């Protein structure tokens, strides 16, 4: 969520005196690379959650998936 938030605010952060030093605002990391990292982390996160839910928390599988999806939508 941090990467997505930084991506959304990158233009305003470039104008801010202290926020312009952040990686995306200062162009130390390209937006394309940040997006690739974000997608990779989301895939890893979901696959880990699904594995844990299928093996350990099976009774709560669907409710937890619903929780994760609502978290992403709300953020």
Rosetta blueprint (number, residue, H / E / L):
1 X L
2 X H
3 X H
4 X H
5 X H
6 X H
7 X H
8 X H
9 X L
10 X H
11 X H
12 X H
13 X H
14 X H
15 X H
16 X L
17 X L
18 X L
19 X H
20 X H
21 X H
22 X L
23 X L
24 X L
25 X L
26 X L
27 X L
28 X L
29 X L
30 X L
31 X H
32 X H
33 X H
34 X H
35 X H
36 X H
37 X H
38 X H
39 X H
40 X H
41 X H
42 X H
43 X H
44 X H
45 X H
46 X H
47 X H
48 X H
49 X H
50 X H
51 X H
52 X H
53 X H
54 X H
55 X H
56 X L
57 X L
58 X H
59 X H
60 X H
61 X H
62 X H
63 X H
64 X H
65 X H
66 X H
67 X H
68 X H
69 X H
70 X H
71 X H
72 X H
73 X H
74 X H
75 X L
